[in-house]
Amino acid sequence: MEENNFVSLVSDTTFKYLFKNNDTRAFLESIILSKTGVDLRNFNLTSEEDNTGNKVKDYRMDLVLNKDNEIVIIEMNSDYNKSQDIKNRQYLYRKAGRMFDKGNKYAEDINVKLIMFNNYYHKQDKNIKTVNYSLYDIRNKLKLNDIEIYEIYLPIYKKVCYDKCNLIDKRLWLFACNNFEDMKQVTDEISLRVIKELEVLSMNNEFRDDYDYENVQRKLMNSMKNEGYEDGAKDKTIEIAKKLLSSNVDIKIIIDSTGLTKEEIENLTSNTN
């Protein structure tokens, strides 16, 4: 059972924080290097908050790193969404094209990579841990190396034999944990540094607001997807708000997540008492 104050690694908010923190970035870099061969130790995070085309406030990760003419985009995908999967690829192509708008010479090689941490199984083969996609012409056996997509499938690491797996697989095993006690089975210094930071974050109100907002948004989107949102949209929103209220979710988070007004939510509260 998940601890009430637990902070999961399967979160855009968490992932972005850990990567921006110099004390914990090495944990994620080591996983990426081992599973994709991409070495990010000399890459810089872009100073801009990259606009993905979504004008609605969200906490998607969109970590963008660069070094010379190389760009790496990192995404944490908590749940499979075909539409989002397509948008991720479109963003990759837009980013590659945007390089030319910033003074890069056309003759220079440009390399753009998208690395996705997916908290679901591969659709065709649930035993796949990682994949690497690139543009390839089968008939002529020609490959374009300037655009690549790497995917790391997290749930498969729940099944690894902890006592027999290597250090990197143990670090990926942490993504499946739902309490700090289980996490502390991993004893290497870098992992323990991350766990300690997660414990500190769990008590940080500002971070918790963002983290909880992200979780509520994900539950909201799943409810809309599972229950059908086109018909009776307002009624569905009210039903979801009631569920969030019954789970003692903060009213401010419900307002941000559903678009309902404070008065509408307060009316729901009085009607349920």
N, C-alpha and C positions, 0 to 999 in steps of 0.2 A: 504494500500500500504506500502511496506517495505521501511524504511528509507535507504538512500544511505550509511550511515555509521553504520547501525545496525549490531550487532553481535548476531546471534541466538544461543540458547541453543542446537539446533539440529545440532551439529557439533562435529566431533571427536576432532578437534583442541580446541574448547571451553571447551568441557567436560574434556579433559585431563588437561587443564590449571586449571580449577576450582577445580579438585580433588587434584592436587598437591599443591594448595594454601591453607595454613592452615586457612586463614580467610573465605574461601568459601566452604571448604570440607564438613562442617556440613550440608549444604543445600542438597547435594547429598546423604550423609549418612542417613539423616532422611527419604528421599524418599525410599531408598533401604530397610531400616529397616521396614518401615510401609508396604511396598508392598510385601516383600519376607520373612521378619523375620530374615534376615541376619544382624547381628550387626558388622559393620566394624570399630568401634571406636578404637579398640585396634589392628587393623591390620596395617602392614607396607607395603608401596609400595616397590617392589623389586628394587634394585639399578641398575640392568641390564636393558637395553632396550631389551625386549624380542623379539626374532626373530621368526616370525610366518611362515617362509618358503617363504615369498614374498621378492625377492631380489630387486624389483623395489621400489624406494623412494616413500613413501606414508605417509599419516597422519591418518591412522587407529588408533583407540584408544589403544586397547590392554593394558589396565590398569591391572596389575597383583599385587595382594596383598597377603600377607601371615601372618600366625600366627601359630607357632608350626608346626603341620602337616596338617594345613588347607590352601588351596589356593582358592582365588576368582579371577576370570577373569571378567572384565566388558567391554562390547562392546556397541558402539553407531552405530546403523544401520539406515542410513538416508533413504535408499530405499531398497525394497525387491529384493534380488538376490539369487536364489536357490543355485547357486554354492557357494556363500559366506556363506550361511546358513550351508551348509555341511562342509565347511572349518572350520567354528567356532566350530562345534562339534568335528571334527578331532583334532583340536588344544587342545580342552578340554581333549581328551583322551591321546594325546601325553604328555600334561603337567602332567597328573596323573602318567603316566609311568615314566616320567623324574625324579619324586621325588626319585625313588630308585637309581638313578645315583649319588645322592648327599649325600650319607652316611646314609640315613634313614634305620632303621631296618625294614625288611620285616614284622615282627610281629606287627609293630605299625599300628594303623588305619590311613588311609590317606583319606582326604575328599576334593574334588575339586568341585567348583561350578562355573557355567557360568551365568552371569546376563546380559541380553541384553535389551537395550532401543531401541525399534523398532518404527521408524517413519512411520508406515503403519498399516493397520488393520489386524487382524488375518484372515487368508485365509478362514477358515471354518465358523467363526462367528464374524461379525464386531462389536458385542457388548461386546466382551471379553476385559477386562482391563489388567488382568495378568494371566499367567499360570505357572505351575510348573511341569516339566517333570523329571521323574526318571526311572531307570530300574526296571521293575515289571513283574513278572511271574503271569499271570492271573489264570492259572489252579491251581497252588500251593499256590497262594496268598503270594508270597515271594517278598520282595522289597529290592533292594540294595541302601543303603543310602550314599555310598561313592562318587557317581557322580550325580550331579543334575543340571538342567537347569531352570532358571527363565527368563520369558519374560514379559516386561512391554510395552504395546501398547499405544503409545503416542496420536495418533489422536483422540481416544475416549474421551480424556479429553478436547478437544475443545468444546464438547457438554455439559459439566457439567454446571449446574446452579451455577454460580459463587457465588451468594448471599447465597446459601444453602449448598454448598459443604464444606468439612472439610479442614483444613490447608494444609495437604499433597496434596490433589487434586488441591488446588489452586496453589501450587508450580508446579505441573505437568501441569497445565493450562498454565503456563508461556512458556512452550516449543512450544506452538502454536502461540505465539505472534510474530509479525514482526515489532514492533516499541517499543521504550522505554516508550512512553507515556502510552500505554495500560498496559505494565508491571507494572507500578507504581500503578495500582489498588490494587495490593497485598502489604499490609502495614506491615507485620511482619518484625522484625529486620533482621533476617537471609536472607530473600528474598531480602530486600532492599540492603543489603550488596552485594549480588550477582549482582543486577541490576547496582549498582554503579560501580562495578568492570568491568562489560561489557561495560559501557560507557567509562571507562578509556581505555580498550582494543581497543575500536573502533577507538581511536586516536593514537594507538601504531603501528608504521609502520612495525616493525618486526613481530608482531602478525598478522597484516592485511595481510602481504605477505603469511604467512602460511594459514590463514583462506581463503583468496581468491584463493590460489592454490588448496585447498581442494574442494572448490565450483566448480572451473573450471574442475577439475578432475571428479567430479560427473556428471556434465553436459556432459562432453566428453563421459563418459561411457554410460550414458543414450542415447546419440545420436547414439553411435555405436550399442547399443542394439535395439533401435527403427528403425534404418534405414538399418541395415544389414551391417556388416563390412568386411565379408570375401571377397566379390567381389569388386574389385576396391578400395583396402584399402587406397592407397595413395590419390586417388581422394576424398575419404570420409574425410580423415584427412585435406586436403586442404579446403574442404567445411566448416568443423568445425572451422578451423583457421580463415576463412573469417568471420564467424558469431561472433567469439570472438573479432576480430578486430572491427567489426561494433558496438560492445557493449563497445568499449574503454577499453578492458582488456589489462593490461600491457604486452608488447612484451615478457619480460622475463618469465612471467607466461605461455604464449602461447608456448614458446619454451620448457619449462619443461613439459607441459601437452601433447603436440602433438609429440614431437621428431623432429619437423622441425628445420632447421637451421635458424639463424638470417637472412642470405641472402635470403632464400626462403620466409620468412615472409615479409621482406622488399620489395621483388618483388611483393608479393600479395598486399601490401599497395600501391605501385606505379601503379599497374594495376587496382585498384579499384578507383583511383582518376581520 
